[in-house]
Amino acid sequence: MSLLIEAEELVARIGRPSLVILDATSVLPGQSFDPDENFRARRIVGARRFDIECFSDPDTTLTHMVPGQGRFGRLFGALGVETSSEVVFYDQTGVASACRGWWLADLFGHANIRVLNGGLPAWSRVDGPVESGPAAAPVSKTYYASPRYTRLKGLGDVLSLLGTSDAVILDARSKARFAGTAKEPRPGVRSGHIPGSRNVPFGELLDAENRFLPVPDIRARLEQEGVDGGRPVITTCGSGLTACVLAAALVVAGFPRGAVYDGSWAEWGSLPDLPIATL
């Protein structure tokens, strides 16, 4: 089963009892809108709101870090998700936040998860049914999370790789942020990148409609940066969100699953003793 689901296929699945559609939209740097307000105004029929900020560790100053097992299971179950549910994540603007939702659910062991390719705009292009107003409260379920923490990396893991060729570190930020020529959007965060990391701006893996590129094109772009299917891959970005687009792209392209450095540049760039590289 492909990680991606096309809008036409999802239309055909609407109404299935096991289907749970989750709007995981989050605001990226440079964007300015209220995803909750947009959700109330227009959403895929039957969709429920997966708030990435809620599905985050409340006890850290870093942005939307991975929550604990208990918190994830409680919140996922409250959305009506069971371990047997077919879960589809979508984004109001494309795929970026939906990929974070997919990655979190995958990290905590959910088996049947997909991302709507192209998000709500793709849904609109096929005249998929929508609704508005307050969403109906889902029937809460008991959800048992089964974490797979090998798909998550921390600061110490990345530090241990500096100066080695044991893994490929891919950074999803823009070229200017990676090069250190653009100021970081978060206060107190230095500009630059992790020494030895490679830059694959996540938008380069998407087309003009924010759909994933064809598999051969994704493979070619990742191979340019040293992805060979042998060495493990760690993805990073500004705060761990668009890194999940690269993590999803690895799966879509048929490479082994990577891991996400969740603290990403928000953590690395804010610690003055850590080395940085610029171009």
Backbone torsions as a table, in degrees:
resi	resn	phi	psi	omega
1	MET	NA	130.2	179.8
2	SER	-69.5	147.0	173.6
3	LEU	-62.4	-33.5	-177.3
4	LEU	-91.6	145.3	171.6
5	ILE	-124.5	134.1	179.2
6	GLU	-83.2	155.4	-175.4
7	ALA	-58.4	-40.3	-179.0
8	GLU	-61.6	-39.4	179.3
9	GLU	-68.1	-39.4	-179.8
10	LEU	-67.3	-37.7	176.4
11	VAL	-55.3	-42.0	-178.1
12	ALA	-68.9	-19.4	-177.5
13	ARG	-95.6	-9.9	-179.1
14	ILE	-56.0	133.9	179.6
15	GLY	99.3	-11.4	177.6
16	ARG	-67.7	133.4	-176.9
17	PRO	-59.9	-30.2	-176.1
18	SER	-84.9	-8.1	-174.1
19	LEU	-82.6	129.4	174.2
20	VAL	-125.8	119.5	-179.8
21	ILE	-104.9	127.1	-174.4
22	LEU	-122.7	126.0	174.8
23	ASP	-88.6	110.1	-175.2
24	ALA	-104.0	18.5	-173.0
25	THR	-55.7	132.5	173.5
26	SER	-132.5	154.5	-177.8
27	VAL	-86.2	124.8	177.9
28	LEU	-89.2	160.2	175.0
29	PRO	-54.0	133.1	-178.6
30	GLY	94.7	-15.2	177.5
31	GLN	-95.0	154.0	-179.9
32	SER	-146.8	94.4	176.1
33	PHE	-162.6	167.7	-179.9
34	ASP	-106.5	104.7	-177.9
35	PRO	-62.5	-31.8	179.1
36	ASP	-69.1	-41.0	177.4
37	GLU	-65.0	-42.2	177.8
38	ASN	-63.0	-37.7	179.3
39	PHE	-62.4	-42.7	178.5
40	ARG	-67.1	-33.0	-176.7
41	ALA	-77.1	-33.8	-175.5
42	ARG	-166.5	121.1	-179.9
43	ARG	-147.9	163.1	173.4
44	ILE	-61.7	137.2	-175.7
45	VAL	-55.6	129.2	178.5
46	GLY	83.7	-1.0	-176.2
47	ALA	-68.4	153.1	176.0
48	ARG	-121.0	153.9	-174.4
49	ARG	-89.8	117.3	174.9
50	PHE	-101.2	95.5	-176.5
51	ASP	-83.5	109.3	-177.2
52	ILE	-59.3	-33.0	179.3
53	GLU	-65.8	-34.5	175.8
54	CYS	-71.9	-36.9	178.7
55	PHE	-84.0	49.9	-177.8
56	SER	-140.3	160.8	178.5
57	ASP	-71.4	117.6	-178.8
58	PRO	-77.4	-7.0	-172.7
59	ASP	-105.9	26.3	175.8
60	THR	-134.8	153.2	178.0
61	THR	-83.8	-11.4	179.0
62	LEU	-77.5	150.7	-174.9
63	THR	-73.0	138.0	178.2
64	HIS	25.1	62.1	172.4
65	MET	-78.6	158.5	-177.6
66	VAL	-56.9	132.0	177.4
67	PRO	-78.2	172.7	174.4
68	GLY	-73.7	165.1	-178.9
69	GLN	-57.9	-44.2	-178.1
70	GLY	-65.4	-43.2	-179.7
71	ARG	-63.4	-46.0	179.8
72	PHE	-60.0	-48.7	-177.7
73	GLY	-61.3	-40.6	180.0
74	ARG	-64.8	-45.9	-177.3
75	LEU	-72.3	-36.6	179.5
76	PHE	-66.9	-43.7	177.2
77	GLY	-63.0	-36.1	178.9
78	ALA	-63.6	-21.7	176.3
79	LEU	-85.2	4.2	178.9
80	GLY	86.3	15.7	-178.7
81	VAL	-88.8	132.8	171.7
82	GLU	-113.9	167.3	-178.9
83	THR	-63.5	-23.0	179.3
84	SER	-90.1	-2.0	-175.4
85	SER	-69.3	145.4	170.3
86	GLU	-91.7	109.9	-173.8
87	VAL	-105.2	130.4	174.8
88	VAL	-121.7	122.8	175.7
89	PHE	-95.5	142.1	171.7
90	TYR	-138.8	165.7	-178.2
91	ASP	-125.2	143.2	-178.8
92	GLN	-68.3	-19.6	-177.0
93	THR	-118.3	-15.4	-177.0
94	GLY	175.1	-116.8	-176.7
95	VAL	-134.1	-9.0	-169.1
96	ALA	-57.4	-54.9	-177.9
97	SER	-71.4	-32.6	177.7
98	ALA	-61.3	-35.6	178.0
99	CYS	-67.0	-33.3	175.3
100	ARG	-66.0	-42.3	176.4
101	GLY	-60.1	-46.0	177.6
102	TRP	-57.4	-46.8	-176.2
103	TRP	-64.5	-41.4	178.8
104	LEU	-62.7	-46.3	-179.9
105	ALA	-63.6	-38.7	177.5
106	ASP	-66.2	-42.0	179.2
107	LEU	-58.5	-37.2	-177.9
108	PHE	-95.1	17.9	165.1
109	GLY	93.4	6.2	-179.9
110	HIS	-72.5	137.9	-172.4
111	ALA	-91.1	-41.7	-170.8
112	ASN	-105.6	86.8	-176.6
113	ILE	-132.8	138.5	176.7
114	ARG	-140.9	164.3	178.2
115	VAL	-117.1	131.0	176.9
116	LEU	-71.1	113.3	-176.8
117	ASN	-67.4	115.8	-179.1
118	GLY	93.1	-8.6	174.3
119	GLY	64.3	-155.7	-176.7
120	LEU	-59.8	-36.5	175.8
121	PRO	-58.8	-39.3	177.5
122	ALA	-65.9	-37.9	177.1
123	TRP	-61.4	-42.4	-179.8
124	SER	-65.4	-35.3	-178.0
125	ARG	-66.1	-23.2	178.3
126	VAL	-104.8	14.0	179.2
127	ASP	57.4	40.2	175.9
128	GLY	-64.0	145.9	-177.0
129	PRO	-65.3	138.2	179.4
130	VAL	-127.9	167.5	176.0
131	GLU	-145.6	169.2	179.6
132	SER	-142.7	175.0	-178.2
133	GLY	91.1	-178.5	178.3
134	PRO	-60.2	134.6	178.9
135	ALA	-75.7	144.5	176.7
136	ALA	-64.4	139.2	179.1
137	ALA	-68.4	127.5	178.5
138	PRO	-72.3	157.8	173.9
139	VAL	-78.9	117.7	-176.0
140	SER	-65.8	141.0	178.5
141	LYS	-122.5	164.3	172.0
142	THR	-91.9	122.3	-177.4
143	TYR	-117.3	129.9	-180.0
144	TYR	-105.4	106.9	179.8
145	ALA	-78.6	144.3	178.5
146	SER	-128.5	84.5	-172.2
147	PRO	-59.8	144.6	174.0
148	ARG	-123.2	79.4	-169.2
149	TYR	-73.4	-5.3	173.6
150	THR	-65.9	-15.7	179.7
151	ARG	-91.1	9.6	-179.8
152	LEU	-128.2	133.3	177.5
153	LYS	-123.0	146.4	178.2
154	GLY	-110.9	-178.4	-177.1
155	LEU	-56.7	-45.0	-178.3
156	GLY	-62.7	-37.0	178.3
157	ASP	-60.7	-44.8	-177.7
158	VAL	-71.5	-40.3	177.6
159	LEU	-57.6	-37.5	-177.8
160	SER	-67.7	-15.4	-177.9
161	LEU	-95.8	-9.5	-177.9
162	LEU	-59.6	133.4	178.6
163	GLY	80.7	3.8	178.6
164	THR	-115.6	169.8	173.6
165	SER	-115.0	28.6	-174.6
166	ASP	-76.8	-16.8	-180.0
167	ALA	-150.7	161.0	174.7
168	VAL	-103.6	123.5	177.8
169	ILE	-105.9	118.5	-177.9
170	LEU	-110.4	129.3	-178.4
171	ASP	-107.2	123.9	-174.3
172	ALA	-88.2	-0.2	-177.6
173	ARG	-72.0	171.0	178.8
174	SER	-64.1	160.4	179.7
175	LYS	-60.3	-39.7	-177.8
176	ALA	-67.6	-40.5	177.7
177	ARG	-67.6	-41.5	178.9
178	PHE	-61.9	-42.2	-178.0
179	ALA	-73.3	-18.0	-178.1
180	GLY	86.1	12.0	179.0
181	THR	-91.4	-10.6	176.6
182	ALA	-114.9	141.0	179.3
183	LYS	-69.8	141.6	177.4
184	GLU	-70.5	144.8	-178.0
185	PRO	-73.2	-16.7	-178.4
186	ARG	-98.0	131.0	-179.1
187	PRO	-60.1	141.4	175.1
188	GLY	79.6	5.9	-179.3
189	VAL	-103.7	124.5	-179.5
190	ARG	-68.5	163.6	178.7
191	SER	-98.5	148.4	179.0
192	GLY	133.0	-156.0	-178.3
193	HIS	-150.6	168.2	177.8
194	ILE	-65.5	127.1	179.1
195	PRO	-54.5	131.5	178.9
196	GLY	89.4	-9.8	179.4
197	SER	-78.0	161.7	-179.2
198	ARG	-118.6	152.6	-173.5
199	ASN	-104.4	120.3	170.9
200	VAL	-129.8	85.0	177.5
201	PRO	-52.1	128.0	-170.4
202	PHE	-56.9	-30.9	-179.8
203	GLY	-64.2	-20.2	178.9
204	GLU	-71.0	-13.7	179.0
205	LEU	-98.3	4.2	-178.2
206	LEU	-120.8	154.3	177.1
207	ASP	-91.1	-171.5	-175.7
208	ALA	-65.4	-19.1	179.4
209	GLU	-101.0	16.7	179.6
210	ASN	59.1	36.1	171.2
211	ARG	-105.3	151.1	176.8
212	PHE	-62.6	141.8	176.0
213	LEU	-64.7	164.2	173.3
214	PRO	-57.5	150.5	-175.8
215	VAL	-52.5	-46.4	-179.3
216	PRO	-59.3	-35.6	179.9
217	ASP	-70.1	-39.6	177.2
218	ILE	-64.6	-45.8	-180.0
219	ARG	-58.9	-44.9	-178.2
220	ALA	-62.7	-41.4	-179.0
221	ARG	-67.0	-41.2	-180.0
222	LEU	-69.8	-38.3	178.2
223	GLU	-63.2	-31.3	175.9
224	GLN	-56.7	-30.8	-176.1
225	GLU	-101.7	16.9	171.7
226	GLY	96.8	3.5	177.0
227	VAL	-73.9	121.2	-175.4
228	ASP	-129.1	1.3	-178.5
229	GLY	84.0	-7.4	179.6
230	GLY	-99.8	-58.6	179.4
231	ARG	-75.7	145.0	176.2
232	PRO	-65.5	153.5	-179.8
233	VAL	-118.1	133.8	173.3
234	ILE	-116.3	128.9	179.2
235	THR	-107.0	147.7	-177.6
236	THR	-146.2	169.2	178.8
237	CYS	-163.1	-142.3	178.1
238	GLY	-78.9	-43.9	-176.5
239	SER	-145.2	19.4	175.7
240	GLY	92.2	3.0	-177.4
241	LEU	-90.2	-60.8	-178.7
242	THR	-73.4	-13.4	170.2
243	ALA	-57.6	-28.7	-179.8
244	CYS	-72.3	-22.6	172.7
245	VAL	-65.1	-43.1	177.5
246	LEU	-66.5	-38.7	177.5
247	ALA	-61.6	-41.6	177.4
248	ALA	-67.1	-40.1	-179.3
249	ALA	-60.8	-37.2	176.6
250	LEU	-58.1	-44.9	-179.9
251	VAL	-67.5	-46.1	-179.8
252	VAL	-57.2	-39.3	-176.4
253	ALA	-83.2	-1.9	176.1
254	GLY	87.3	12.5	175.2
255	PHE	-84.1	162.1	173.3
256	PRO	-59.4	151.5	179.2
257	ARG	-60.6	142.2	174.9
258	GLY	-97.4	-172.2	175.4
259	ALA	-125.2	153.4	179.7
260	VAL	-106.1	129.4	169.9
261	TYR	-82.5	103.9	-166.8
262	ASP	-71.8	-35.1	178.6
263	GLY	-66.9	-32.4	176.3
264	SER	48.6	-154.8	-172.7
265	TRP	-69.3	-24.6	177.0
266	ALA	-59.4	-35.3	177.2
267	GLU	-83.5	-53.9	-175.1
268	TRP	-58.6	-48.0	-175.3
269	GLY	-72.3	-13.9	180.0
270	SER	-93.4	-6.5	-179.1
271	LEU	-100.1	110.3	-170.6
272	PRO	-65.4	-20.9	-176.7
273	ASP	-87.4	-7.2	-177.8
274	LEU	-85.8	143.0	-179.8
275	PRO	-71.7	146.7	174.2
276	ILE	-130.4	155.9	175.9
277	ALA	-120.9	150.4	175.8
278	THR	-135.7	165.9	178.2
279	LEU	-110.3	NA	NA
